[in-house]
Amino acid sequence: MLRLRVITALLLAAGVLIALMLLPKLWFLFLVLLITGLALHEWRKMFTFHQSLLHICSPIFYFAFCAFLLLVPKFHSEFLTLFVLLWGILIVSVILYPRGQEIYNKRSLLAVVGLLLLSGGWLGFASIISIEGDIGKIWIVWMLLLTTCIDVGAFFGGRLLGKRKLAPQVSPAKTVEGSVSGAILGMLICAPLAITFLNMPLFGGVLLTVGLSVIAIYGDLFESLIKRLSGVKDSGSILPGHGGVLDRVDSILAVAPFLAWSLR
């Protein structure tokens, strides 16, 4: 299983990097839209809205909203702020859980939250890649490297050192030691890259890396909470060793709008 997980992760990383470097920006954003569309499909499957109009029409709402965001870039800053605030609320809800858990019984609200989170992730990519020249593409590579470092560090750090549960009510498998290991690996690799190749000041590069590491960890925890409440282990089975698309992109969905917002 571990070998399969590593092979899948490497193939995904290679595919995304090749697409990022070879495709025009608009086509790359279309690819991201398809990937997040698959994640939306998995989100919808985790809940029982199957007879509701919102469930039936959510893909239409999603693609229409992303098209609006693409065609009206002057509103990007306002929407990015909205998505950052939304993630702030969700992170607090994860920290406080199980207090306030009754809100998770509102399935239609969770459907709207899913639409917003996926739209925010897509807008994050759209905003970052729109930076003049190829610097936006470099930032996207940096962001994907950071989330990968956090995942790898947390996985191996948790297996080797994990003792204290990070959020036992949300995800019993995640440990404080694993999360700290992931954040440290991300900082050791990505902070120097941001400072050296992306012209970030020393303090700013470290602060950005640490802050996004925390956000990535809690973005992953939020998806774990949603899976726990819906009674599933994985959001899907399309990716061998990983589960579903949503399982692979959960932390990226959280990090992308924060990074885009911080770069504007």
C-alpha positions in Angstrom: 0.0 0.0 0.0 2.8 2.4 0.9 4.6 1.7 -2.4 1.4 2.2 -4.3 0.7 5.5 -2.5 4.2 6.8 -3.4 4.0 5.7 -7.0 0.5 7.4 -7.4 1.8 10.6 -5.7 4.8 10.8 -8.0 2.8 10.2 -11.2 0.3 12.9 -10.1 3.0 15.4 -9.4 4.7 14.7 -12.7 1.5 15.0 -14.6 0.6 18.3 -13.0 4.1 19.8 -13.5 4.1 18.8 -17.2 0.7 20.3 -17.7 1.7 23.5 -15.9 4.8 23.9 -17.9 3.4 23.0 -21.4 -0.2 24.1 -21.4 -1.2 27.7 -21.9 -2.5 29.3 -18.6 -6.1 29.1 -19.7 -5.9 25.4 -20.5 -4.2 24.7 -17.2 -7.0 26.4 -15.4 -9.5 24.3 -17.4 -7.6 21.2 -16.2 -7.8 22.4 -12.6 -11.5 23.0 -13.1 -12.0 19.4 -14.2 -10.0 18.1 -11.2 -12.0 20.2 -8.8 -15.2 19.2 -10.6 -14.3 15.5 -9.8 -13.7 16.6 -6.2 -17.2 18.2 -6.1 -18.7 15.0 -7.4 -17.1 13.1 -4.5 -18.3 15.8 -2.0 -21.8 15.4 -3.3 -21.7 11.6 -3.0 -20.7 11.8 0.7 -24.0 13.4 1.6 -27.7 12.5 1.1 -28.9 15.4 -0.9 -29.8 13.1 -3.8 -33.4 14.3 -4.2 -32.7 18.0 -3.7 -32.5 20.6 -6.5 -29.2 21.8 -5.0 -27.6 18.4 -5.4 -28.8 18.1 -9.0 -27.7 21.6 -10.1 -24.5 22.0 -8.0 -22.2 21.1 -10.9 -24.0 23.8 -13.1 -23.7 26.3 -10.3 -20.0 25.4 -9.8 -18.9 25.7 -13.4 -21.0 28.9 -13.9 -19.5 30.5 -10.8 -16.0 29.7 -11.9 -16.7 31.1 -15.4 -17.9 34.3 -13.8 -14.7 34.5 -11.7 -12.6 34.0 -14.8 -14.5 36.6 -16.8 -14.6 39.3 -14.1 -11.1 39.4 -12.6 -11.7 42.8 -11.0 -13.6 41.0 -8.2 -10.9 38.5 -7.4 -9.6 40.3 -4.4 -13.0 40.6 -2.8 -13.8 36.9 -3.4 -10.4 35.8 -2.2 -11.0 37.7 1.1 -14.4 35.9 1.4 -12.9 32.5 0.9 -10.1 33.2 3.4 -12.7 34.3 6.0 -14.7 31.2 5.2 -11.7 29.0 5.8 -10.9 30.9 9.0 -14.4 30.0 10.3 -14.0 26.4 9.3 -10.6 26.0 10.9 -12.1 27.4 14.2 -15.0 25.0 13.9 -12.5 22.1 13.6 -10.6 23.3 16.6 -13.8 23.6 18.7 -15.3 20.3 17.5 -17.5 18.6 18.9 -18.9 21.9 20.1 -21.3 23.3 17.5 -21.6 19.9 15.8 -25.3 20.3 15.2 -24.5 22.6 12.3 -23.1 19.7 10.4 -26.6 18.1 10.3 -27.6 20.9 7.9 -26.8 19.0 4.7 -27.9 21.8 2.3 -25.5 24.1 4.1 -22.7 21.6 3.7 -23.5 21.4 0.0 -23.0 25.2 -0.3 -19.8 25.0 1.7 -18.5 22.4 -0.7 -19.3 24.6 -3.7 -17.6 27.6 -2.0 -14.4 25.7 -0.9 -13.9 24.2 -4.4 -14.6 27.6 -6.0 -12.1 29.2 -3.7 -9.4 26.6 -4.5 -9.9 27.2 -8.2 -9.9 30.9 -7.8 -6.6 30.6 -5.9 -5.0 28.9 -8.8 -6.5 31.4 -11.3 -5.3 34.4 -9.3 -1.8 33.0 -8.7 -1.2 31.9 -12.4 -2.4 35.3 -13.6 0.7 37.0 -12.0 2.8 38.5 -14.9 5.3 36.3 -16.6 6.0 32.8 -15.3 6.4 33.8 -11.7 2.8 32.6 -11.1 3.6 29.2 -12.3 6.7 29.0 -10.0 4.4 30.0 -7.1 2.1 27.1 -8.0 5.0 24.7 -8.1 6.1 26.0 -4.7 2.6 25.6 -3.3 2.3 22.0 -4.5 5.7 21.2 -3.2 4.8 22.6 0.2 1.6 20.6 0.5 3.5 17.5 -0.6 6.2 18.0 2.0 3.6 18.4 4.7 1.8 15.2 3.6 5.0 13.2 3.4 6.5 14.6 6.6 3.2 14.0 8.5 2.9 10.5 7.2 6.4 9.3 8.1 6.7 11.5 11.2 3.4 10.1 12.5 4.4 6.5 11.9 7.8 6.9 13.5 7.2 9.4 16.3 3.4 9.7 16.7 2.0 9.5 20.2 -0.2 12.4 21.0 -3.5 12.7 19.0 -3.9 16.1 17.2 -7.6 16.0 17.0 -9.0 12.6 18.3 -12.6 13.6 17.8 -12.0 14.5 14.2 -9.2 12.1 12.9 -7.8 9.7 15.5 -4.9 8.7 13.1 -3.4 12.2 13.0 -0.8 13.0 15.6 0.8 16.2 16.9 4.3 14.7 16.1 3.3 13.9 12.6 1.8 17.3 11.9 4.9 19.1 13.4 7.2 16.8 11.3 5.2 17.8 8.1 5.4 21.5 9.0 9.2 21.3 9.7 9.9 19.4 6.4 7.8 22.0 4.6 9.7 24.9 6.2 13.2 23.4 5.7 12.5 22.9 1.9 10.1 25.6 0.9 11.1 28.6 3.0 14.6 28.7 1.5 13.1 28.3 -2.0 10.7 31.2 -1.4 13.5 33.4 -0.1 16.1 32.4 -2.8 14.0 32.1 -6.0 10.8 34.1 -5.3 12.5 37.1 -3.7 10.7 36.8 -0.4 12.3 38.6 2.6 13.7 36.2 5.3 10.9 36.9 7.8 8.2 37.0 5.2 9.3 33.7 3.6 9.4 31.9 7.0 6.1 33.4 8.1 4.3 32.5 4.9 5.6 28.9 4.9 4.7 28.3 8.5 1.3 30.0 8.2 0.4 28.0 5.1 1.6 24.8 6.7 -0.9 25.3 9.6 -3.7 26.0 7.1 -2.8 22.9 5.1 -3.0 20.7 8.2 -6.4 22.1 9.2 -7.7 21.9 5.7 -6.9 18.2 5.7 -8.5 17.9 9.2 -11.7 19.6 7.9 -12.1 17.1 5.1 -11.4 14.3 7.6 -14.2 15.7 9.8 -16.6 15.7 6.8 -15.7 12.1 5.9 -16.2 11.1 9.6 -19.6 12.7 9.7 -20.7 11.1 6.4 -19.5 7.7 7.5 -16.9 7.1 4.8 -13.2 6.3 5.0 -12.2 7.9 1.7 -14.0 10.4 -0.5 -13.6 8.0 -3.5 -11.4 5.3 -5.0 -10.2 6.8 -8.2 -6.6 7.2 -7.0 -4.8 4.0 -6.0 -3.3 4.3 -2.5 -4.9 7.7 -1.9 -8.7 7.2 -2.2 -10.5 10.0 -4.0 -9.5 13.2 -5.7 -10.8 15.2 -2.7 -8.5 13.2 -0.4 -5.5 14.4 -2.4 -6.4 18.0 -2.9 -8.0 18.9 0.5 -5.0 20.8 1.9 -4.4 22.4 -1.5 -8.0 23.8 -1.6 -7.3 25.5 1.7 -3.8 26.8 0.9 -4.5 28.1 -2.6 -6.8 31.0 -1.7 -4.6 32.0 1.3 -1.5 32.1 -0.9 -3.3 34.0 -3.7 -4.7 36.5 -1.1 -1.2 37.0 0.4 0.4 37.7 -3.0 -2.1 40.3 -4.1 
